[in-house]
Amino acid sequence: MEIYEGLKPQPGDLVVAKPRYSAFYGTDLEAILRSKGIDTLIISGTVTNVCCESTTRDAFSRDYKVIFLSDGNAAGDLPDLGFGPVSAEEIQKVVLTVLAMYFAQVSSIDEVMAEIAQLPAGTTGGEALSQPAARLGR
């Protein structure tokens, strides 16, 4: 596995090798997060509609609060497999809409950074989501 230089793990960072699309499947990620008292996850990466979406749905099903970065995830075009080709833009729009409706707070990187910057020192991760029910339309 090759990691982009600017994103390489630093000493003390946790790296979990995953055998499937979801970071929860076949890994000890949930045990690690629970042992550290982490209840909120910020999801970014590639591919929006595969690994990132799978991890988001699994996190939600495990009662984590999830923030999905609208501009921190990337999709690629899909070829015509009998239903017509699908552009990356169409995929991104649909996935962000579905996740925002049912599974996660969907926000831009700038919005999340601004929200984090406003938190008082010592705030726990779960307190970073302001009014999650309102944002999720519930």
N, CA and C atoms as an extended XYZ file, in Angstrom:
414
Properties=species:S:1:pos:R:3:atomname:S:1:resname:S:1:resid:I:1 pbc="F F F"
N         0.842       -1.164        0.000 N   MET     1
C         0.000        0.000        0.000 CA  MET     1
C         0.892        1.233        0.000 C   MET     1
N         0.586        2.169       -0.872 N   GLU     2
C         1.344        3.414       -0.935 CA  GLU     2
C         0.488        4.548       -0.389 C   GLU     2
N         1.065        5.367        0.474 N   ILE     3
C         0.352        6.493        1.071 CA  ILE     3
C         1.012        7.782        0.605 C   ILE     3
N         0.191        8.708        0.135 N   TYR     4
C         0.648       10.018       -0.303 CA  TYR     4
C         1.486       10.661        0.798 C   TYR     4
N         2.610       11.253        0.425 N   GLU     5
C         3.579       11.799        1.388 CA  GLU     5
C         2.942       12.716        2.435 C   GLU     5
N         2.073       13.621        2.011 N   GLY     6
C         1.470       14.566        2.940 CA  GLY     6
C         0.470       13.949        3.902 C   GLY     6
N         0.088       12.690        3.637 N   LEU     7
C        -0.897       12.013        4.481 CA  LEU     7
C        -0.314       10.840        5.261 C   LEU     7
N         0.978       10.660        5.178 N   LYS     8
C         1.597        9.516        5.857 CA  LYS     8
C         1.358        9.578        7.357 C   LYS     8
N         1.091        8.412        7.954 N   PRO     9
C         0.870        8.375        9.407 CA  PRO     9
C         2.086        8.898       10.166 C   PRO     9
N         1.806        9.571       11.236 N   GLN    10
C         2.843       10.098       12.118 CA  GLN    10
C         3.043        9.129       13.274 C   GLN    10
N         4.146        9.228       14.002 N   PRO    11
C         4.343        8.361       15.167 CA  PRO    11
C         3.151        8.483       16.118 C   PRO    11
N         2.620        7.350       16.523 N   GLY    12
C         1.471        7.332       17.424 CA  GLY    12
C         0.132        7.250       16.707 C   GLY    12
N         0.115        7.484       15.377 N   ASP    13
C        -1.133        7.363       14.625 CA  ASP    13
C        -1.519        5.894       14.502 C   ASP    13
N        -2.806        5.640       14.457 N   LEU    14
C        -3.335        4.292       14.316 CA  LEU    14
C        -3.535        3.982       12.835 C   LEU    14
N        -3.067        2.833       12.397 N   VAL    15
C        -3.273        2.376       11.025 CA  VAL    15
C        -3.962        1.017       11.105 C   VAL    15
N        -5.120        0.906       10.446 N   VAL    16
C        -5.881       -0.339       10.441 CA  VAL    16
C        -5.957       -0.834        9.004 C   VAL    16
N        -5.407       -2.004        8.748 N   ALA    17
C        -5.492       -2.601        7.412 CA  ALA    17
C        -6.846       -3.289        7.294 C   ALA    17
N        -7.595       -2.970        6.238 N   LYS    18
C        -8.935       -3.527        6.095 CA  LYS    18
C        -8.992       -4.497        4.910 C   LYS    18
N        -9.658       -5.636        5.101 N   PRO    19
C        -9.741       -6.629        4.034 CA  PRO    19
C       -10.899       -6.416        3.060 C   PRO    19
N       -11.846       -5.559        3.407 N   ARG    20
C       -13.018       -5.298        2.570 CA  ARG    20
C       -13.273       -3.790        2.502 C   ARG    20
N       -14.362       -3.396        1.893 N   TYR    21
C       -14.654       -1.983        1.690 CA  TYR    21
C       -14.848       -1.219        2.996 C   TYR    21
N       -15.618       -1.763        3.921 N   SER    22
C       -15.853       -1.067        5.189 CA  SER    22
C       -14.652       -1.228        6.112 C   SER    22
N       -14.271       -0.138        6.766 N   ALA    23
C       -13.156       -0.198        7.720 CA  ALA    23
C       -13.512       -0.999        8.961 C   ALA    23
N       -14.792       -1.316        9.155 N   PHE    24
C       -15.207       -2.095       10.320 CA  PHE    24
C       -15.170       -3.596       10.064 C   PHE    24
N       -15.322       -4.011        8.814 N   TYR    25
C       -15.414       -5.431        8.499 CA  TYR    25
C       -14.062       -6.126        8.657 C   TYR    25
N       -14.015       -7.134        9.511 N   GLY    26
C       -12.807       -7.944        9.667 CA  GLY    26
C       -11.624       -7.210       10.283 C   GLY    26
N       -11.891       -6.125       11.013 N   THR    27
C       -10.811       -5.375       11.674 CA  THR    27
C       -11.153       -5.193       13.144 C   THR    27
N       -10.207       -4.695       13.885 N   ASP    28
C       -10.455       -4.400       15.297 CA  ASP    28
C       -10.735       -2.906       15.511 C   ASP    28
N       -11.145       -2.212       14.445 N   LEU    29
C       -11.390       -0.780       14.525 CA  LEU    29
C       -12.399       -0.421       15.608 C   LEU    29
N       -13.525       -1.125       15.652 N   GLU    30
C       -14.545       -0.779       16.646 CA  GLU    30
C       -14.015       -0.954       18.066 C   GLU    30
N       -13.301       -2.017       18.335 N   ALA    31
C       -12.742       -2.230       19.670 CA  ALA    31
C       -11.767       -1.113       20.032 C   ALA    31
N       -10.963       -0.710       19.079 N   ILE    32
C        -9.999        0.372       19.323 CA  ILE    32
C       -10.731        1.679       19.623 C   ILE    32
N       -11.721        2.023       18.800 N   LEU    33
C       -12.472        3.260       19.011 CA  LEU    33
C       -13.185        3.257       20.357 C   LEU    33
N       -13.838        2.149       20.685 N   ARG    34
C       -14.560        2.061       21.962 CA  ARG    34
C       -13.602        2.170       23.140 C   ARG    34
N       -12.443        1.528       23.032 N   SER    35
C       -11.481        1.560       24.148 CA  SER    35
C       -10.935        2.968       24.381 C   SER    35
N       -10.969        3.789       23.340 N   LYS    36
C       -10.486        5.164       23.465 CA  LYS    36
C       -11.616        6.162       23.725 C   LYS    36
N       -12.848        5.658       23.823 N   GLY    37
C       -13.988        6.526       24.078 CA  GLY    37
C       -14.369        7.406       22.897 C   GLY    37
N       -13.989        7.000       21.704 N   ILE    38
C       -14.294        7.783       20.499 CA  ILE    38
C       -15.709        7.438       20.041 C   ILE    38
N       -16.549        8.467       19.894 N   ASP    39
C       -17.931        8.238       19.470 CA  ASP    39
C       -18.301        8.993       18.198 C   ASP    39
N       -17.383        9.769       17.654 N   THR    40
C       -17.641       10.553       16.455 CA  THR    40
C       -16.529       10.302       15.443 C   THR    40
N       -16.922       10.030       14.199 N   LEU    41
C       -15.954        9.773       13.139 CA  LEU    41
C       -16.122       10.787       12.015 C   LEU    41
N       -15.015       11.238       11.469 N   ILE    42
C       -15.013       12.100       10.292 CA  ILE    42
C       -14.495       11.246        9.141 C   ILE    42
N       -15.322       11.102        8.112 N   ILE    43
C       -14.997       10.207        7.004 CA  ILE    43
C       -14.513       11.003        5.797 C   ILE    43
N       -13.337       10.612        5.284 N   SER    44
C       -12.815       11.185        4.048 CA  SER    44
C       -12.033       10.116        3.319 C   SER    44
N       -11.899       10.274        2.011 N   GLY    45
C       -11.100        9.320        1.253 CA  GLY    45
C       -11.664        9.052       -0.119 C   GLY    45
N       -11.254        7.911       -0.658 N   THR    46
C       -11.769        7.437       -1.930 CA  THR    46
C       -12.154        5.981       -1.723 C   THR    46
N       -13.106        5.502       -2.295 N   VAL    47
C       -14.036        6.051       -3.260 CA  VAL    47
C       -15.339        6.360       -2.516 C   VAL    47
N       -15.920        7.532       -2.764 N   THR    48
C       -17.106        7.993       -2.051 CA  THR    48
C       -18.165        6.914       -1.919 C   THR    48
N       -18.544        6.311       -3.030 N   ASN    49
C       -19.664        5.387       -3.075 CA  ASN    49
C       -19.295        3.939       -2.786 C   ASN    49
N       -18.073        3.689       -2.386 N   VAL    50
C       -17.672        2.316       -2.080 CA  VAL    50
C       -17.145        2.277       -0.639 C   VAL    50
N       -15.870        2.475       -0.435 N   CYS    51
C       -15.278        2.358        0.896 CA  CYS    51
C       -15.809        3.401        1.874 C   CYS    51
N       -15.879        4.637        1.447 N   CYS    52
C       -16.302        5.717        2.349 CA  CYS    52
C       -17.761        5.549        2.751 C   CYS    52
N       -18.615        5.250        1.789 N   GLU    53
C       -20.031        5.048        2.094 CA  GLU    53
C       -20.235        3.795        2.941 C   GLU    53
N       -19.539        2.711        2.628 N   SER    54
C       -19.675        1.472        3.398 CA  SER    54
C       -19.270        1.686        4.858 C   SER    54
N       -18.172        2.379        5.061 N   THR    55
C       -17.712        2.655        6.420 CA  THR    55
C       -18.699        3.558        7.152 C   THR    55
N       -19.244        4.549        6.460 N   THR    56
C       -20.228        5.452        7.067 CA  THR    56
C       -21.463        4.694        7.519 C   THR    56
N       -21.996        3.863        6.661 N   ARG    57
C       -23.195        3.098        7.015 CA  ARG    57
C       -22.916        2.156        8.185 C   ARG    57
N       -21.777        1.494        8.165 N   ASP    58
C       -21.431        0.594        9.269 CA  ASP    58
C       -21.229        1.358       10.568 C   ASP    58
N       -20.616        2.522       10.507 N   ALA    59
C       -20.417        3.344       11.705 CA  ALA    59
C       -21.762        3.770       12.281 C   ALA    59
N       -22.663        4.225       11.430 N   PHE    60
C       -24.004        4.616       11.871 CA  PHE    60
C       -24.712        3.440       12.541 C   PHE    60
N       -24.607        2.261       11.941 N   SER    61
C       -25.260        1.072       12.492 CA  SER    61
C       -24.664        0.639       13.822 C   SER    61
N       -23.472        1.118       14.122 N   ARG    62
C       -22.817        0.832       15.402 CA  ARG    62
C       -22.960        2.009       16.381 C   ARG    62
N       -23.854        2.917       16.055 N   ASP    63
C       -24.190        4.063       16.916 CA  ASP    63
C       -23.095        5.108       17.051 C   ASP    63
N       -22.226        5.221       16.061 N   TYR    64
C       -21.272        6.327       16.032 CA  TYR    64
C       -21.944        7.535       15.407 C   TYR    64
N       -21.525        8.718       15.812 N   LYS    65
C       -21.910        9.944       15.129 CA  LYS    65
C       -20.935       10.071       13.962 C   LYS    65
N       -21.456       10.367       12.797 N   VAL    66
C       -20.619       10.380       11.601 CA  VAL    66
C       -20.702       11.727       10.904 C   VAL    66
N       -19.539       12.269       10.581 N   ILE    67
C       -19.433       13.472        9.762 CA  ILE    67
C       -18.761       13.039        8.458 C   ILE    67
N       -19.458       13.224        7.355 N   PHE    68
C       -18.957       12.836        6.038 CA  PHE    68
C       -18.569       14.107        5.297 C   PHE    68
N       -17.318       14.204        4.905 N   LEU    69
C       -16.824       15.430        4.265 CA  LEU    69
C       -17.249       15.498        2.803 C   LEU    69
N       -18.090       16.487        2.481 N   SER    70
C       -18.621       16.597        1.116 CA  SER    70
C       -17.530       16.867        0.092 C   SER    70
N       -16.493       17.587        0.491 N   ASP    71
C       -15.393       17.884       -0.422 CA  ASP    71
C       -14.106       17.166       -0.020 C   ASP    71
N       -14.229       16.175        0.837 N   GLY    72
C       -13.082       15.389        1.280 CA  GLY    72
C       -13.204       13.927        0.894 C   GLY    72
N       -14.119       13.638       -0.021 N   ASN    73
C       -14.324       12.302       -0.556 CA  ASN    73
C       -14.404       12.433       -2.067 C   ASN    73
N       -13.967       11.413       -2.775 N   ALA    74
C       -13.946       11.504       -4.236 CA  ALA    74
C       -14.519       10.254       -4.870 C   ALA    74
N       -15.271       10.462       -5.927 N   ALA    75
C       -15.839        9.368       -6.707 CA  ALA    75
C       -15.246        9.408       -8.109 C   ALA    75
N       -15.399        8.315       -8.812 N   GLY    76
C       -14.967        8.257      -10.201 CA  GLY    76
C       -16.134        7.890      -11.090 C   GLY    76
N       -16.004        8.155      -12.372 N   ASP    77
C       -17.049        7.796      -13.330 CA  ASP    77
C       -17.218        6.279      -13.374 C   ASP    77
N       -18.453        5.853      -13.620 N   LEU    78
C       -18.734        4.429      -13.805 CA  LEU    78
C       -19.111        4.188      -15.257 C   LEU    78
N       -18.633        3.078      -15.844 N   PRO    79
C       -18.957        2.794      -17.244 CA  PRO    79
C       -20.389        2.275      -17.375 C   PRO    79
N       -20.846        2.196      -18.585 N   ASP    80
C       -22.172        1.637      -18.861 CA  ASP    80
C       -22.114        0.127      -18.666 C   ASP    80
N       -22.828       -0.354      -17.644 N   LEU    81
C       -22.909       -1.792      -17.386 CA  LEU    81
C       -24.313       -2.304      -17.701 C   LEU    81
N       -24.973       -1.611      -18.628 N   GLY    82
C       -26.308       -1.990      -19.035 CA  GLY    82
C       -27.377       -1.011      -18.561 C   GLY    82
N       -26.979       -0.016      -17.783 N   PHE    83
C       -27.931        0.969      -17.252 CA  PHE    83
C       -27.555        2.390      -17.660 C   PHE    83
N       -26.502        2.531      -18.424 N   GLY    84
C       -25.995        3.835      -18.822 CA  GLY    84
C       -24.819        4.231      -17.953 C   GLY    84
N       -23.904        5.025      -18.487 N   PRO    85
C       -22.754        5.470      -17.693 CA  PRO    85
C       -23.214        6.440      -16.608 C   PRO    85
N       -22.424        6.532      -15.537 N   VAL    86
C       -22.748        7.432      -14.430 CA  VAL    86
C       -21.511        8.282      -14.153 C   VAL    86
N       -21.681        9.588      -14.150 N   SER    87
C       -20.548       10.484      -13.919 CA  SER    87
C       -20.209       10.559      -12.430 C   SER    87
N       -18.989       10.918      -12.140 N   ALA    88
C       -18.547       11.104      -10.749 CA  ALA    88
C       -19.404       12.144      -10.049 C   ALA    88
N       -19.799       13.183      -10.770 N   GLU    89
C       -20.632       14.239      -10.187 CA  GLU    89
C       -21.996       13.708       -9.778 C   GLU    89
N       -22.587       12.849      -10.618 N   GLU    90
C       -23.885       12.251      -10.286 CA  GLU    90
C       -23.765       11.340       -9.064 C   GLU    90
N       -22.710       10.546       -9.035 N   ILE    91
C       -22.485        9.643       -7.903 CA  ILE    91
C       -22.337       10.443       -6.621 C   ILE    91
N       -21.509       11.466       -6.656 N   GLN    92
C       -21.260       12.288       -5.476 CA  GLN    92
C       -22.559       12.900       -4.959 C   GLN    92
N       -23.357       13.446       -5.859 N   LYS    93
C       -24.615       14.093       -5.476 CA  LYS    93
C       -25.563       13.109       -4.805 C   LYS    93
N       -25.722       11.942       -5.377 N   VAL    94
C       -26.642       10.938       -4.832 CA  VAL    94
C       -26.144       10.428       -3.476 C   VAL    94
N       -24.874       10.080       -3.386 N   VAL    95
C       -24.340        9.548       -2.125 CA  VAL    95
C       -24.443       10.593       -1.013 C   VAL    95
N       -24.057       11.828       -1.289 N   LEU    96
C       -24.133       12.868       -0.261 CA  LEU    96
C       -25.574       13.080        0.195 C   LEU    96
N       -26.505       13.035       -0.743 N   THR    97
C       -27.911       13.228       -0.395 CA  THR    97
C       -28.430       12.086        0.475 C   THR    97
N       -28.138       10.861        0.094 N   VAL    98
C       -28.597        9.699        0.869 CA  VAL    98
C       -27.962        9.690        2.256 C   VAL    98
N       -26.669        9.932        2.322 N   LEU    99
C       -26.006        9.931        3.631 CA  LEU    99
C       -26.547       11.043        4.525 C   LEU    99
N       -26.758       12.230        3.960 N   ALA   100
C       -27.288       13.341        4.752 CA  ALA   100
C       -28.706       13.055        5.237 C   ALA   100
N       -29.472       12.358        4.443 N   MET   101
C       -30.855       12.062        4.800 CA  MET   101
C       -30.946       11.016        5.908 C   MET   101
N       -30.053       10.018        5.885 N   TYR   102
C       -30.231        8.870        6.772 CA  TYR   102
C       -29.068        8.533        7.706 C   TYR   102
N       -27.838        8.872        7.368 N   PHE   103
C       -26.706        8.283        8.074 CA  PHE   103
C       -25.689        9.230        8.682 C   PHE   103
N       -25.584       10.458        8.224 N   ALA   104
C       -24.450       11.284        8.659 CA  ALA   104
C       -24.745       12.773        8.548 C   ALA   104
N       -23.941       13.521        9.253 N   GLN   105
C       -23.869       14.963        9.016 CA  GLN   105
C       -22.945       15.114        7.816 C   GLN   105
N       -23.419       15.755        6.758 N   VAL   106
C       -22.588       15.980        5.582 CA  VAL   106
C       -22.204       17.452        5.573 C   VAL   106
N       -20.910       17.713        5.660 N   SER   107
C       -20.402       19.081        5.734 CA  SER   107
C       -19.108       19.188        4.948 C   SER   107
N       -18.776       20.410        4.550 N   SER   108
C       -17.502       20.641        3.870 CA  SER   108
C       -16.365       20.618        4.891 C   SER   108
N       -15.151       20.505        4.398 N   ILE   109
C       -13.981       20.533        5.275 CA  ILE   109
C       -13.953       21.852        6.040 C   ILE   109
N       -14.197       22.962        5.345 N   ASP   110
C       -14.173       24.270        6.005 CA  ASP   110
C       -15.225       24.374        7.101 C   ASP   110
N       -16.418       23.842        6.855 N   GLU   111
C       -17.473       23.874        7.876 CA  GLU   111
C       -17.077       23.073        9.114 C   GLU   111
N       -16.498       21.910        8.900 N   VAL   112
C       -16.086       21.069       10.033 CA  VAL   112
C       -14.934       21.721       10.788 C   VAL   112
N       -13.982       22.278       10.070 N   MET   113
C       -12.859       22.950       10.739 CA  MET   113
C       -13.353       24.140       11.556 C   MET   113
N       -14.311       24.886       11.028 N   ALA   114
C       -14.870       26.032       11.760 CA  ALA   114
C       -15.621       25.559       12.998 C   ALA   114
N       -16.349       24.460       12.866 N   GLU   115
C       -17.095       23.912       13.999 CA  GLU   115
C       -16.134       23.429       15.092 C   GLU   115
N       -15.062       22.776       14.682 N   ILE   116
C       -14.068       22.294       15.644 CA  ILE   116
C       -13.370       23.469       16.321 C   ILE   116
N       -13.045       24.503       15.559 N   ALA   117
C       -12.349       25.669       16.106 CA  ALA   117
C       -13.176       26.386       17.168 C   ALA   117
N       -14.491       26.279       17.093 N   GLN   118
C       -15.373       26.947       18.051 CA  GLN   118
C       -15.568       26.160       19.336 C   GLN   118
N       -15.096       24.920       19.368 N   LEU   119
C       -15.288       24.095       20.557 CA  LEU   119
C       -14.389       24.566       21.685 C   LEU   119
N       -14.922       24.582       22.906 N   PRO   120
C       -14.061       24.924       24.041 CA  PRO   120
C       -13.002       23.840       24.261 C   PRO   120
N       -11.893       24.214       24.834 N   ALA   121
C       -10.836       23.246       25.141 CA  ALA   121
C       -11.415       22.129       25.993 C   ALA   121
N       -11.017       20.907       25.716 N   GLY   122
C       -11.475       19.761       26.494 CA  GLY   122
C       -12.795       19.183       26.028 C   GLY   122
N       -13.363       19.706       24.945 N   THR   123
C       -14.618       19.185       24.422 CA  THR   123
C       -14.397       17.785       23.890 C   THR   123
N       -15.339       16.892       24.161 N   THR   124
C       -15.234       15.532       23.648 CA  THR   124
C       -15.754       15.472       22.229 C   THR   124
N       -15.393       14.409       21.512 N   GLY   125
C       -15.775       14.271       20.113 CA  GLY   125
C       -17.267       14.342       19.869 C   GLY   125
N       -18.062       13.713       20.730 N   GLY   126
C       -19.503       13.694       20.539 CA  GLY   126
C       -20.131       15.063       20.614 C   GLY   126
N       -19.502       15.970       21.321 N   GLU   127
C       -20.031       17.314       21.438 CA  GLU   127
C       -19.739       18.146       20.189 C   GLU   127
N       -18.940       17.621       19.270 N   ALA   128
C       -18.598       18.362       18.056 CA  ALA   128
C       -19.773       18.440       17.094 C   ALA   128
N       -20.717       17.522       17.200 N   LEU   129
C       -21.891       17.556       16.329 CA  LEU   129
C       -22.955       18.420       16.974 C   LEU   129
N       -23.175       19.580       16.429 N   SER   130
C       -24.214       20.439       16.982 CA  SER   130
C       -25.551       20.101       16.325 C   SER   130
N       -26.524       19.764       17.122 N   GLN   131
C       -27.865       19.461       16.649 CA  GLN   131
C       -27.880       18.391       15.537 C   GLN   131
N       -27.312       17.189       15.782 N   PRO   132
C       -27.279       16.205       14.691 CA  PRO   132
C       -28.661       15.800       14.201 C   PRO   132
N       -29.653       15.756       15.083 N   ALA   133
C       -30.979       15.343       14.633 CA  ALA   133
C       -31.550       16.341       13.625 C   ALA   133
N       -31.321       17.622       13.866 N   ALA   134
C       -31.819       18.634       12.939 CA  ALA   134
C       -31.101       18.544       11.600 C   ALA   134
N       -29.816       18.274       11.631 N   ARG   135
C       -29.066       18.186       10.386 CA  ARG   135
C       -29.450       16.957        9.587 C   ARG   135
N       -29.886       15.918       10.278 N   LEU   136
C       -30.247       14.695        9.589 CA  LEU   136
C       -31.721       14.656        9.204 C   LEU   136
N       -32.458       15.691        9.521 N   GLY   137
C       -33.864       15.733        9.152 CA  GLY   137
C       -34.724       14.808        9.969 C   GLY   137
N       -34.311       14.496       11.202 N   ARG   138
C       -35.110       13.605       12.058 CA  ARG   138
C       -35.761       14.364       13.157 C   ARG   138
